[in-house]
Amino acid sequence: MVTSNPFSSMFGRSPFQPLLAHIVKANECADQLLPFFEATLADDWIKAAELRENVTRLEHDADTLKTELRLNLPNTMFLPVSRSDLLDLISVQDKIANKVRDITGIMMGRKMRVPDELAEPMRDYIRTSVACVAQARQALEELKDLLESGFGRNVADVMHRMIRELHILEHQADDQQVTIRRQLFALESQLPPVDVIFLYKIIEWVGELSDRAERVGSRLQILTAR
């Protein structure tokens, strides 16, 4: 009896279709972060728990897609790009969803609330990091469309522009992280030491979202350079 594997059929259209499906889940996962942060600021832990459940579900969906991609990826001879490059890309993408899970998990578990003095800078910082993820998704969408129409000078030009924009966003997130860390340092004497430790960790992890999104861009650039 012939069986149908919907995921395998995606490769018939493009090896980038399942990669795009995965980063869409990672992006949706990252989109939960700012609403979750707002819920913690409002001490609305019921809403925070709902958003945390969304993150958990989306991260699980991303894991499933990652596993299916690894199991169904054709041999290199049937792909327009290196199989190892595609596997590396899916691994980097997956770390985005994992990091959102980690951030929301520790904040939910400890019922962490960012000090009022840091609330607005953290909002902007989270927005920038999430924008990095969205830009990485857009870059992959563009690459998929361009590759399906064949390699050419236009591929490299478009990817260079999109990755440059991603780099600008990531650099902005780095600057925001430095500023917030300085502000937290000034508040340290007013806060419980354990809370300070975990606040620094959350600040670091939000920055890792933008870092990992930029790594997606870097790997896409490698794909277009070969």
TORBA-218889 format. One record per residue (C-alpha): x, y, z; residue number from 0; chain. Coordinates in Angstrom, 2 decimals. Layout:
N
<c1 = X, c2 = Y, c3 = Z, num = NUM, chaine = A>
...
//
This chain:
226
<c1 = 0.00, c2 = 0.00, c3 = 0.00, num = 0, chaine = A>
<c1 = 1.32, c2 = 3.41, c3 = -0.91, num = 1, chaine = A>
<c1 = 1.40, c2 = 5.88, c3 = 1.97, num = 2, chaine = A>
<c1 = 1.47, c2 = 9.63, c3 = 1.72, num = 3, chaine = A>
<c1 = 3.84, c2 = 11.72, c3 = 3.81, num = 4, chaine = A>
<c1 = 2.69, c2 = 15.37, c3 = 3.68, num = 5, chaine = A>
<c1 = 6.02, c2 = 16.58, c3 = 4.98, num = 6, chaine = A>
<c1 = 7.97, c2 = 14.67, c3 = 2.35, num = 7, chaine = A>
<c1 = 5.73, c2 = 16.16, c3 = -0.35, num = 8, chaine = A>
<c1 = 6.88, c2 = 19.60, c3 = 0.76, num = 9, chaine = A>
<c1 = 10.35, c2 = 18.76, c3 = -0.54, num = 10, chaine = A>
<c1 = 8.83, c2 = 18.10, c3 = -3.95, num = 11, chaine = A>
<c1 = 8.09, c2 = 21.81, c3 = -4.17, num = 12, chaine = A>
<c1 = 11.24, c2 = 23.13, c3 = -2.49, num = 13, chaine = A>
<c1 = 13.70, c2 = 22.06, c3 = 0.22, num = 14, chaine = A>
<c1 = 13.16, c2 = 25.53, c3 = 1.67, num = 15, chaine = A>
<c1 = 9.44, c2 = 25.03, c3 = 2.23, num = 16, chaine = A>
<c1 = 9.91, c2 = 22.97, c3 = 5.44, num = 17, chaine = A>
<c1 = 12.65, c2 = 25.35, c3 = 6.59, num = 18, chaine = A>
<c1 = 10.22, c2 = 28.21, c3 = 6.15, num = 19, chaine = A>
<c1 = 7.47, c2 = 26.32, c3 = 7.98, num = 20, chaine = A>
<c1 = 9.89, c2 = 25.88, c3 = 10.88, num = 21, chaine = A>
<c1 = 11.01, c2 = 29.50, c3 = 11.14, num = 22, chaine = A>
<c1 = 7.37, c2 = 30.61, c3 = 10.96, num = 23, chaine = A>
<c1 = 6.81, c2 = 28.61, c3 = 14.17, num = 24, chaine = A>
<c1 = 9.93, c2 = 30.09, c3 = 15.74, num = 25, chaine = A>
<c1 = 8.74, c2 = 33.59, c3 = 14.78, num = 26, chaine = A>
<c1 = 5.26, c2 = 32.94, c3 = 16.20, num = 27, chaine = A>
<c1 = 6.93, c2 = 31.74, c3 = 19.38, num = 28, chaine = A>
<c1 = 8.99, c2 = 34.94, c3 = 19.64, num = 29, chaine = A>
<c1 = 5.83, c2 = 37.00, c3 = 19.04, num = 30, chaine = A>
<c1 = 4.48, c2 = 35.74, c3 = 22.38, num = 31, chaine = A>
<c1 = 7.34, c2 = 37.32, c3 = 24.31, num = 32, chaine = A>
<c1 = 6.22, c2 = 40.96, c3 = 24.49, num = 33, chaine = A>
<c1 = 2.62, c2 = 40.15, c3 = 25.51, num = 34, chaine = A>
<c1 = 4.04, c2 = 37.77, c3 = 28.12, num = 35, chaine = A>
<c1 = 6.32, c2 = 40.53, c3 = 29.42, num = 36, chaine = A>
<c1 = 3.38, c2 = 42.94, c3 = 29.64, num = 37, chaine = A>
<c1 = 1.39, c2 = 40.36, c3 = 31.61, num = 38, chaine = A>
<c1 = 4.24, c2 = 39.99, c3 = 34.13, num = 39, chaine = A>
<c1 = 4.43, c2 = 43.76, c3 = 34.55, num = 40, chaine = A>
<c1 = 0.70, c2 = 43.81, c3 = 35.32, num = 41, chaine = A>
<c1 = 1.06, c2 = 40.88, c3 = 37.76, num = 42, chaine = A>
<c1 = -1.45, c2 = 39.05, c3 = 35.57, num = 43, chaine = A>
<c1 = -0.02, c2 = 35.58, c3 = 36.04, num = 44, chaine = A>
<c1 = -3.10, c2 = 33.88, c3 = 34.63, num = 45, chaine = A>
<c1 = -2.54, c2 = 35.65, c3 = 31.30, num = 46, chaine = A>
<c1 = 1.19, c2 = 35.01, c3 = 31.58, num = 47, chaine = A>
<c1 = 0.49, c2 = 31.31, c3 = 32.05, num = 48, chaine = A>
<c1 = -1.70, c2 = 31.25, c3 = 28.93, num = 49, chaine = A>
<c1 = 1.03, c2 = 32.89, c3 = 26.89, num = 50, chaine = A>
<c1 = 3.60, c2 = 30.52, c3 = 28.35, num = 51, chaine = A>
<c1 = 1.40, c2 = 27.62, c3 = 27.18, num = 52, chaine = A>
<c1 = 1.35, c2 = 29.14, c3 = 23.70, num = 53, chaine = A>
<c1 = 5.15, c2 = 29.29, c3 = 23.74, num = 54, chaine = A>
<c1 = 5.39, c2 = 25.67, c3 = 24.87, num = 55, chaine = A>
<c1 = 3.00, c2 = 24.50, c3 = 22.14, num = 56, chaine = A>
<c1 = 4.75, c2 = 26.47, c3 = 19.39, num = 57, chaine = A>
<c1 = 8.19, c2 = 25.33, c3 = 20.53, num = 58, chaine = A>
<c1 = 6.95, c2 = 21.73, c3 = 20.46, num = 59, chaine = A>
<c1 = 5.57, c2 = 22.25, c3 = 16.95, num = 60, chaine = A>
<c1 = 8.96, c2 = 23.64, c3 = 15.89, num = 61, chaine = A>
<c1 = 10.70, c2 = 20.60, c3 = 17.39, num = 62, chaine = A>
<c1 = 8.40, c2 = 18.29, c3 = 15.45, num = 63, chaine = A>
<c1 = 9.13, c2 = 20.12, c3 = 12.20, num = 64, chaine = A>
<c1 = 12.86, c2 = 19.98, c3 = 12.92, num = 65, chaine = A>
<c1 = 12.72, c2 = 16.22, c3 = 13.47, num = 66, chaine = A>
<c1 = 10.65, c2 = 15.64, c3 = 10.34, num = 67, chaine = A>
<c1 = 13.01, c2 = 17.75, c3 = 8.26, num = 68, chaine = A>
<c1 = 16.02, c2 = 15.80, c3 = 9.45, num = 69, chaine = A>
<c1 = 14.30, c2 = 12.49, c3 = 8.70, num = 70, chaine = A>
<c1 = 12.98, c2 = 13.46, c3 = 5.27, num = 71, chaine = A>
<c1 = 15.73, c2 = 15.66, c3 = 3.84, num = 72, chaine = A>
<c1 = 16.76, c2 = 14.23, c3 = 0.45, num = 73, chaine = A>
<c1 = 20.34, c2 = 13.42, c3 = -0.48, num = 74, chaine = A>
<c1 = 22.54, c2 = 16.33, c3 = -1.49, num = 75, chaine = A>
<c1 = 22.40, c2 = 15.33, c3 = -5.16, num = 76, chaine = A>
<c1 = 18.69, c2 = 16.21, c3 = -5.20, num = 77, chaine = A>
<c1 = 19.13, c2 = 19.57, c3 = -3.48, num = 78, chaine = A>
<c1 = 20.18, c2 = 22.96, c3 = -4.88, num = 79, chaine = A>
<c1 = 22.34, c2 = 23.57, c3 = -1.79, num = 80, chaine = A>
<c1 = 24.41, c2 = 21.54, c3 = 0.67, num = 81, chaine = A>
<c1 = 22.51, c2 = 19.12, c3 = 2.92, num = 82, chaine = A>
<c1 = 24.83, c2 = 19.95, c3 = 5.82, num = 83, chaine = A>
<c1 = 24.11, c2 = 23.67, c3 = 5.37, num = 84, chaine = A>
<c1 = 20.37, c2 = 23.02, c3 = 5.57, num = 85, chaine = A>
<c1 = 20.76, c2 = 20.89, c3 = 8.71, num = 86, chaine = A>
<c1 = 22.90, c2 = 23.61, c3 = 10.27, num = 87, chaine = A>
<c1 = 20.29, c2 = 26.22, c3 = 9.42, num = 88, chaine = A>
<c1 = 17.41, c2 = 24.28, c3 = 11.00, num = 89, chaine = A>
<c1 = 19.49, c2 = 23.82, c3 = 14.14, num = 90, chaine = A>
<c1 = 20.12, c2 = 27.56, c3 = 14.48, num = 91, chaine = A>
<c1 = 16.46, c2 = 28.37, c3 = 13.80, num = 92, chaine = A>
<c1 = 15.36, c2 = 25.90, c3 = 16.46, num = 93, chaine = A>
<c1 = 17.42, c2 = 27.66, c3 = 19.11, num = 94, chaine = A>
<c1 = 15.25, c2 = 30.76, c3 = 18.70, num = 95, chaine = A>
<c1 = 12.12, c2 = 28.94, c3 = 19.88, num = 96, chaine = A>
<c1 = 14.12, c2 = 27.21, c3 = 22.61, num = 97, chaine = A>
<c1 = 15.33, c2 = 30.52, c3 = 23.99, num = 98, chaine = A>
<c1 = 11.82, c2 = 32.00, c3 = 24.13, num = 99, chaine = A>
<c1 = 10.77, c2 = 28.89, c3 = 26.04, num = 100, chaine = A>
<c1 = 13.66, c2 = 29.40, c3 = 28.47, num = 101, chaine = A>
<c1 = 12.87, c2 = 33.09, c3 = 29.05, num = 102, chaine = A>
<c1 = 9.18, c2 = 32.59, c3 = 29.69, num = 103, chaine = A>
<c1 = 9.82, c2 = 29.47, c3 = 31.74, num = 104, chaine = A>
<c1 = 12.15, c2 = 31.08, c3 = 34.25, num = 105, chaine = A>
<c1 = 10.08, c2 = 34.24, c3 = 34.53, num = 106, chaine = A>
<c1 = 6.90, c2 = 32.22, c3 = 35.03, num = 107, chaine = A>
<c1 = 8.50, c2 = 29.82, c3 = 37.48, num = 108, chaine = A>
<c1 = 9.90, c2 = 32.59, c3 = 39.67, num = 109, chaine = A>
<c1 = 7.03, c2 = 35.03, c3 = 38.99, num = 110, chaine = A>
<c1 = 9.65, c2 = 37.56, c3 = 37.98, num = 111, chaine = A>
<c1 = 8.66, c2 = 41.17, c3 = 37.50, num = 112, chaine = A>
<c1 = 11.08, c2 = 43.65, c3 = 35.95, num = 113, chaine = A>
<c1 = 11.52, c2 = 46.85, c3 = 38.05, num = 114, chaine = A>
<c1 = 9.42, c2 = 49.79, c3 = 36.86, num = 115, chaine = A>
<c1 = 12.57, c2 = 51.76, c3 = 36.00, num = 116, chaine = A>
<c1 = 13.51, c2 = 49.10, c3 = 33.44, num = 117, chaine = A>
<c1 = 10.04, c2 = 48.41, c3 = 32.04, num = 118, chaine = A>
<c1 = 10.13, c2 = 50.75, c3 = 29.05, num = 119, chaine = A>
<c1 = 13.75, c2 = 50.02, c3 = 28.04, num = 120, chaine = A>
<c1 = 12.97, c2 = 46.28, c3 = 28.24, num = 121, chaine = A>
<c1 = 9.89, c2 = 46.74, c3 = 26.04, num = 122, chaine = A>
<c1 = 12.00, c2 = 48.39, c3 = 23.36, num = 123, chaine = A>
<c1 = 14.72, c2 = 45.78, c3 = 23.75, num = 124, chaine = A>
<c1 = 12.27, c2 = 42.90, c3 = 23.37, num = 125, chaine = A>
<c1 = 10.67, c2 = 44.58, c3 = 20.34, num = 126, chaine = A>
<c1 = 14.06, c2 = 44.85, c3 = 18.66, num = 127, chaine = A>
<c1 = 15.01, c2 = 41.24, c3 = 19.34, num = 128, chaine = A>
<c1 = 11.65, c2 = 39.98, c3 = 18.08, num = 129, chaine = A>
<c1 = 12.04, c2 = 42.20, c3 = 15.00, num = 130, chaine = A>
<c1 = 15.36, c2 = 40.44, c3 = 14.33, num = 131, chaine = A>
<c1 = 13.55, c2 = 37.11, c3 = 14.28, num = 132, chaine = A>
<c1 = 10.90, c2 = 38.49, c3 = 11.93, num = 133, chaine = A>
<c1 = 13.63, c2 = 39.82, c3 = 9.62, num = 134, chaine = A>
<c1 = 15.32, c2 = 36.41, c3 = 9.55, num = 135, chaine = A>
<c1 = 11.98, c2 = 34.85, c3 = 8.59, num = 136, chaine = A>
<c1 = 11.49, c2 = 37.41, c3 = 5.83, num = 137, chaine = A>
<c1 = 14.98, c2 = 36.74, c3 = 4.51, num = 138, chaine = A>
<c1 = 14.25, c2 = 33.01, c3 = 4.29, num = 139, chaine = A>
<c1 = 10.95, c2 = 33.72, c3 = 2.52, num = 140, chaine = A>
<c1 = 12.78, c2 = 35.85, c3 = -0.03, num = 141, chaine = A>
<c1 = 15.50, c2 = 33.26, c3 = -0.51, num = 142, chaine = A>
<c1 = 12.98, c2 = 30.46, c3 = -1.05, num = 143, chaine = A>
<c1 = 11.17, c2 = 32.48, c3 = -3.71, num = 144, chaine = A>
<c1 = 14.39, c2 = 33.49, c3 = -5.44, num = 145, chaine = A>
<c1 = 15.87, c2 = 29.98, c3 = -5.42, num = 146, chaine = A>
<c1 = 12.71, c2 = 28.50, c3 = -6.88, num = 147, chaine = A>
<c1 = 13.17, c2 = 30.83, c3 = -9.85, num = 148, chaine = A>
<c1 = 16.87, c2 = 29.91, c3 = -10.22, num = 149, chaine = A>
<c1 = 20.18, c2 = 31.28, c3 = -8.94, num = 150, chaine = A>
<c1 = 21.35, c2 = 34.61, c3 = -10.23, num = 151, chaine = A>
<c1 = 22.88, c2 = 37.94, c3 = -9.33, num = 152, chaine = A>
<c1 = 19.52, c2 = 39.05, c3 = -7.95, num = 153, chaine = A>
<c1 = 19.67, c2 = 36.39, c3 = -5.20, num = 154, chaine = A>
<c1 = 22.92, c2 = 37.69, c3 = -3.74, num = 155, chaine = A>
<c1 = 21.83, c2 = 41.32, c3 = -4.04, num = 156, chaine = A>
<c1 = 18.51, c2 = 40.81, c3 = -2.28, num = 157, chaine = A>
<c1 = 20.01, c2 = 38.65, c3 = 0.45, num = 158, chaine = A>
<c1 = 22.81, c2 = 41.15, c3 = 1.04, num = 159, chaine = A>
<c1 = 20.27, c2 = 43.93, c3 = 1.58, num = 160, chaine = A>
<c1 = 18.08, c2 = 41.89, c3 = 3.91, num = 161, chaine = A>
<c1 = 20.97, c2 = 40.58, c3 = 5.96, num = 162, chaine = A>
<c1 = 22.39, c2 = 44.09, c3 = 6.27, num = 163, chaine = A>
<c1 = 19.04, c2 = 45.21, c3 = 7.73, num = 164, chaine = A>
<c1 = 19.16, c2 = 42.23, c3 = 10.10, num = 165, chaine = A>
<c1 = 22.66, c2 = 43.20, c3 = 11.19, num = 166, chaine = A>
<c1 = 21.50, c2 = 46.77, c3 = 11.93, num = 167, chaine = A>
<c1 = 18.68, c2 = 45.45, c3 = 14.12, num = 168, chaine = A>
<c1 = 21.01, c2 = 43.08, c3 = 15.95, num = 169, chaine = A>
<c1 = 23.47, c2 = 45.90, c3 = 16.58, num = 170, chaine = A>
<c1 = 20.61, c2 = 48.01, c3 = 17.96, num = 171, chaine = A>
<c1 = 19.68, c2 = 45.17, c3 = 20.32, num = 172, chaine = A>
<c1 = 23.31, c2 = 44.99, c3 = 21.50, num = 173, chaine = A>
<c1 = 23.29, c2 = 48.71, c3 = 22.30, num = 174, chaine = A>
<c1 = 20.00, c2 = 48.38, c3 = 24.16, num = 175, chaine = A>
<c1 = 21.37, c2 = 45.48, c3 = 26.19, num = 176, chaine = A>
<c1 = 24.39, c2 = 47.55, c3 = 27.28, num = 177, chaine = A>
<c1 = 22.13, c2 = 50.43, c3 = 28.36, num = 178, chaine = A>
<c1 = 19.77, c2 = 48.17, c3 = 30.33, num = 179, chaine = A>
<c1 = 22.62, c2 = 46.41, c3 = 32.08, num = 180, chaine = A>
<c1 = 23.98, c2 = 49.78, c3 = 33.19, num = 181, chaine = A>
<c1 = 20.55, c2 = 50.78, c3 = 34.48, num = 182, chaine = A>
<c1 = 20.22, c2 = 47.52, c3 = 36.38, num = 183, chaine = A>
<c1 = 23.68, c2 = 47.99, c3 = 37.88, num = 184, chaine = A>
<c1 = 22.51, c2 = 51.34, c3 = 39.29, num = 185, chaine = A>
<c1 = 19.53, c2 = 49.59, c3 = 40.90, num = 186, chaine = A>
<c1 = 21.36, c2 = 46.59, c3 = 42.33, num = 187, chaine = A>
<c1 = 21.55, c2 = 47.88, c3 = 45.92, num = 188, chaine = A>
<c1 = 17.74, c2 = 48.26, c3 = 45.97, num = 189, chaine = A>
<c1 = 16.94, c2 = 44.73, c3 = 44.85, num = 190, chaine = A>
<c1 = 17.33, c2 = 41.24, c3 = 46.34, num = 191, chaine = A>
<c1 = 20.65, c2 = 39.80, c3 = 45.08, num = 192, chaine = A>
<c1 = 19.03, c2 = 36.64, c3 = 43.68, num = 193, chaine = A>
<c1 = 16.55, c2 = 38.75, c3 = 41.70, num = 194, chaine = A>
<c1 = 19.44, c2 = 40.74, c3 = 40.26, num = 195, chaine = A>
<c1 = 21.18, c2 = 37.57, c3 = 39.11, num = 196, chaine = A>
<c1 = 18.09, c2 = 36.34, c3 = 37.28, num = 197, chaine = A>
<c1 = 17.37, c2 = 39.76, c3 = 35.79, num = 198, chaine = A>
<c1 = 20.83, c2 = 39.81, c3 = 34.25, num = 199, chaine = A>
<c1 = 20.14, c2 = 36.33, c3 = 32.88, num = 200, chaine = A>
<c1 = 16.86, c2 = 37.41, c3 = 31.28, num = 201, chaine = A>
<c1 = 18.57, c2 = 40.45, c3 = 29.73, num = 202, chaine = A>
<c1 = 21.25, c2 = 38.16, c3 = 28.32, num = 203, chaine = A>
<c1 = 18.74, c2 = 35.67, c3 = 26.91, num = 204, chaine = A>
<c1 = 16.66, c2 = 38.34, c3 = 25.18, num = 205, chaine = A>
<c1 = 19.89, c2 = 39.41, c3 = 23.48, num = 206, chaine = A>
<c1 = 20.51, c2 = 35.82, c3 = 22.39, num = 207, chaine = A>
<c1 = 17.28, c2 = 35.94, c3 = 20.38, num = 208, chaine = A>
<c1 = 18.70, c2 = 38.68, c3 = 18.16, num = 209, chaine = A>
<c1 = 22.09, c2 = 36.93, c3 = 18.03, num = 210, chaine = A>
<c1 = 20.52, c2 = 33.69, c3 = 16.84, num = 211, chaine = A>
<c1 = 18.35, c2 = 35.47, c3 = 14.31, num = 212, chaine = A>
<c1 = 21.47, c2 = 37.09, c3 = 12.88, num = 213, chaine = A>
<c1 = 23.12, c2 = 33.67, c3 = 12.69, num = 214, chaine = A>
<c1 = 20.21, c2 = 32.52, c3 = 10.56, num = 215, chaine = A>
<c1 = 20.97, c2 = 35.42, c3 = 8.25, num = 216, chaine = A>
<c1 = 24.66, c2 = 34.54, c3 = 8.16, num = 217, chaine = A>
<c1 = 23.90, c2 = 30.98, c3 = 7.13, num = 218, chaine = A>
<c1 = 21.52, c2 = 32.15, c3 = 4.44, num = 219, chaine = A>
<c1 = 24.31, c2 = 34.35, c3 = 3.12, num = 220, chaine = A>
<c1 = 26.60, c2 = 31.31, c3 = 3.00, num = 221, chaine = A>
<c1 = 23.99, c2 = 29.40, c3 = 1.01, num = 222, chaine = A>
<c1 = 23.82, c2 = 32.15, c3 = -1.62, num = 223, chaine = A>
<c1 = 27.61, c2 = 32.45, c3 = -1.81, num = 224, chaine = A>
<c1 = 28.19, c2 = 28.81, c3 = -2.79, num = 225, chaine = A>
//
